[in-house]
Amino acid sequence: MSALDELRAAAAGCTRCALAAGRTQVVFGVGDPHAALMFVGEAPGYHEDLQGAPFVGRSGQLLDRLVRQELGVDRSQCYIANVVKCRPPGNRDPRPEEIAACRPYLDEQVHLIGPQVVVTLGNFATRALLGTAEGISRARGKSYRFGSVHLVPTYHPAAALRGGGDMVAEMRADLVRAKALLGSRPSATPDHVPTPTGASISTRGEPVRGDHAEPLQEEP
Ligand code: URA
């Protein structure tokens, strides 16, 4: 069993937060376990909770289409996960304690998969990984150094479905930005790069916890 499968098995029985009580199943993540490109969304919704896979509803269809059209790959060639692995009741926003309880799973997924680029989908994933309070409209349009990984924030596809053509066009531009970063690693970094929430990851890709507050590592 691979380390990622072991982590999935551990997550399947997780009771670290109250969401465990209401879930049908844990939605751990899907795709290529060695993907160069990883997407991180917010939390499973109704369909994801039933099917056990992220982004299988309408917003997932948009994501799949944009990934195919702008990156020329399908979802099985990427890895897709969420910040929170269990469905919040009534699709409410995940709470800080739920995000914190689930965070070690996401950190370990990033470590084990070792993507070159992580695309965060929407406010929750962007804020969690960049450790910023900044909203997605301000954070997107740039890339950031996230340890040994490029991080490209973009809108959540559900927001783009509501927002229409301009937002979808901006999402496309963000995916083009992500594509251009594939095949490279962020420029030389110190051993560990802290993020403002106190999470930090090593340049070897190993997530570690820290207690620093540093400015965002925006790339030139
Ligand atoms: N929205 C998310 O953020 N993740 C999913 O898996 C589905 C909808």
Residues whose N, C-alpha, C, O or C-beta is under 5 A from the ligand:
A	BS01	URA	G41 E42 A43 P44 G45 E48 P54 F55 N82
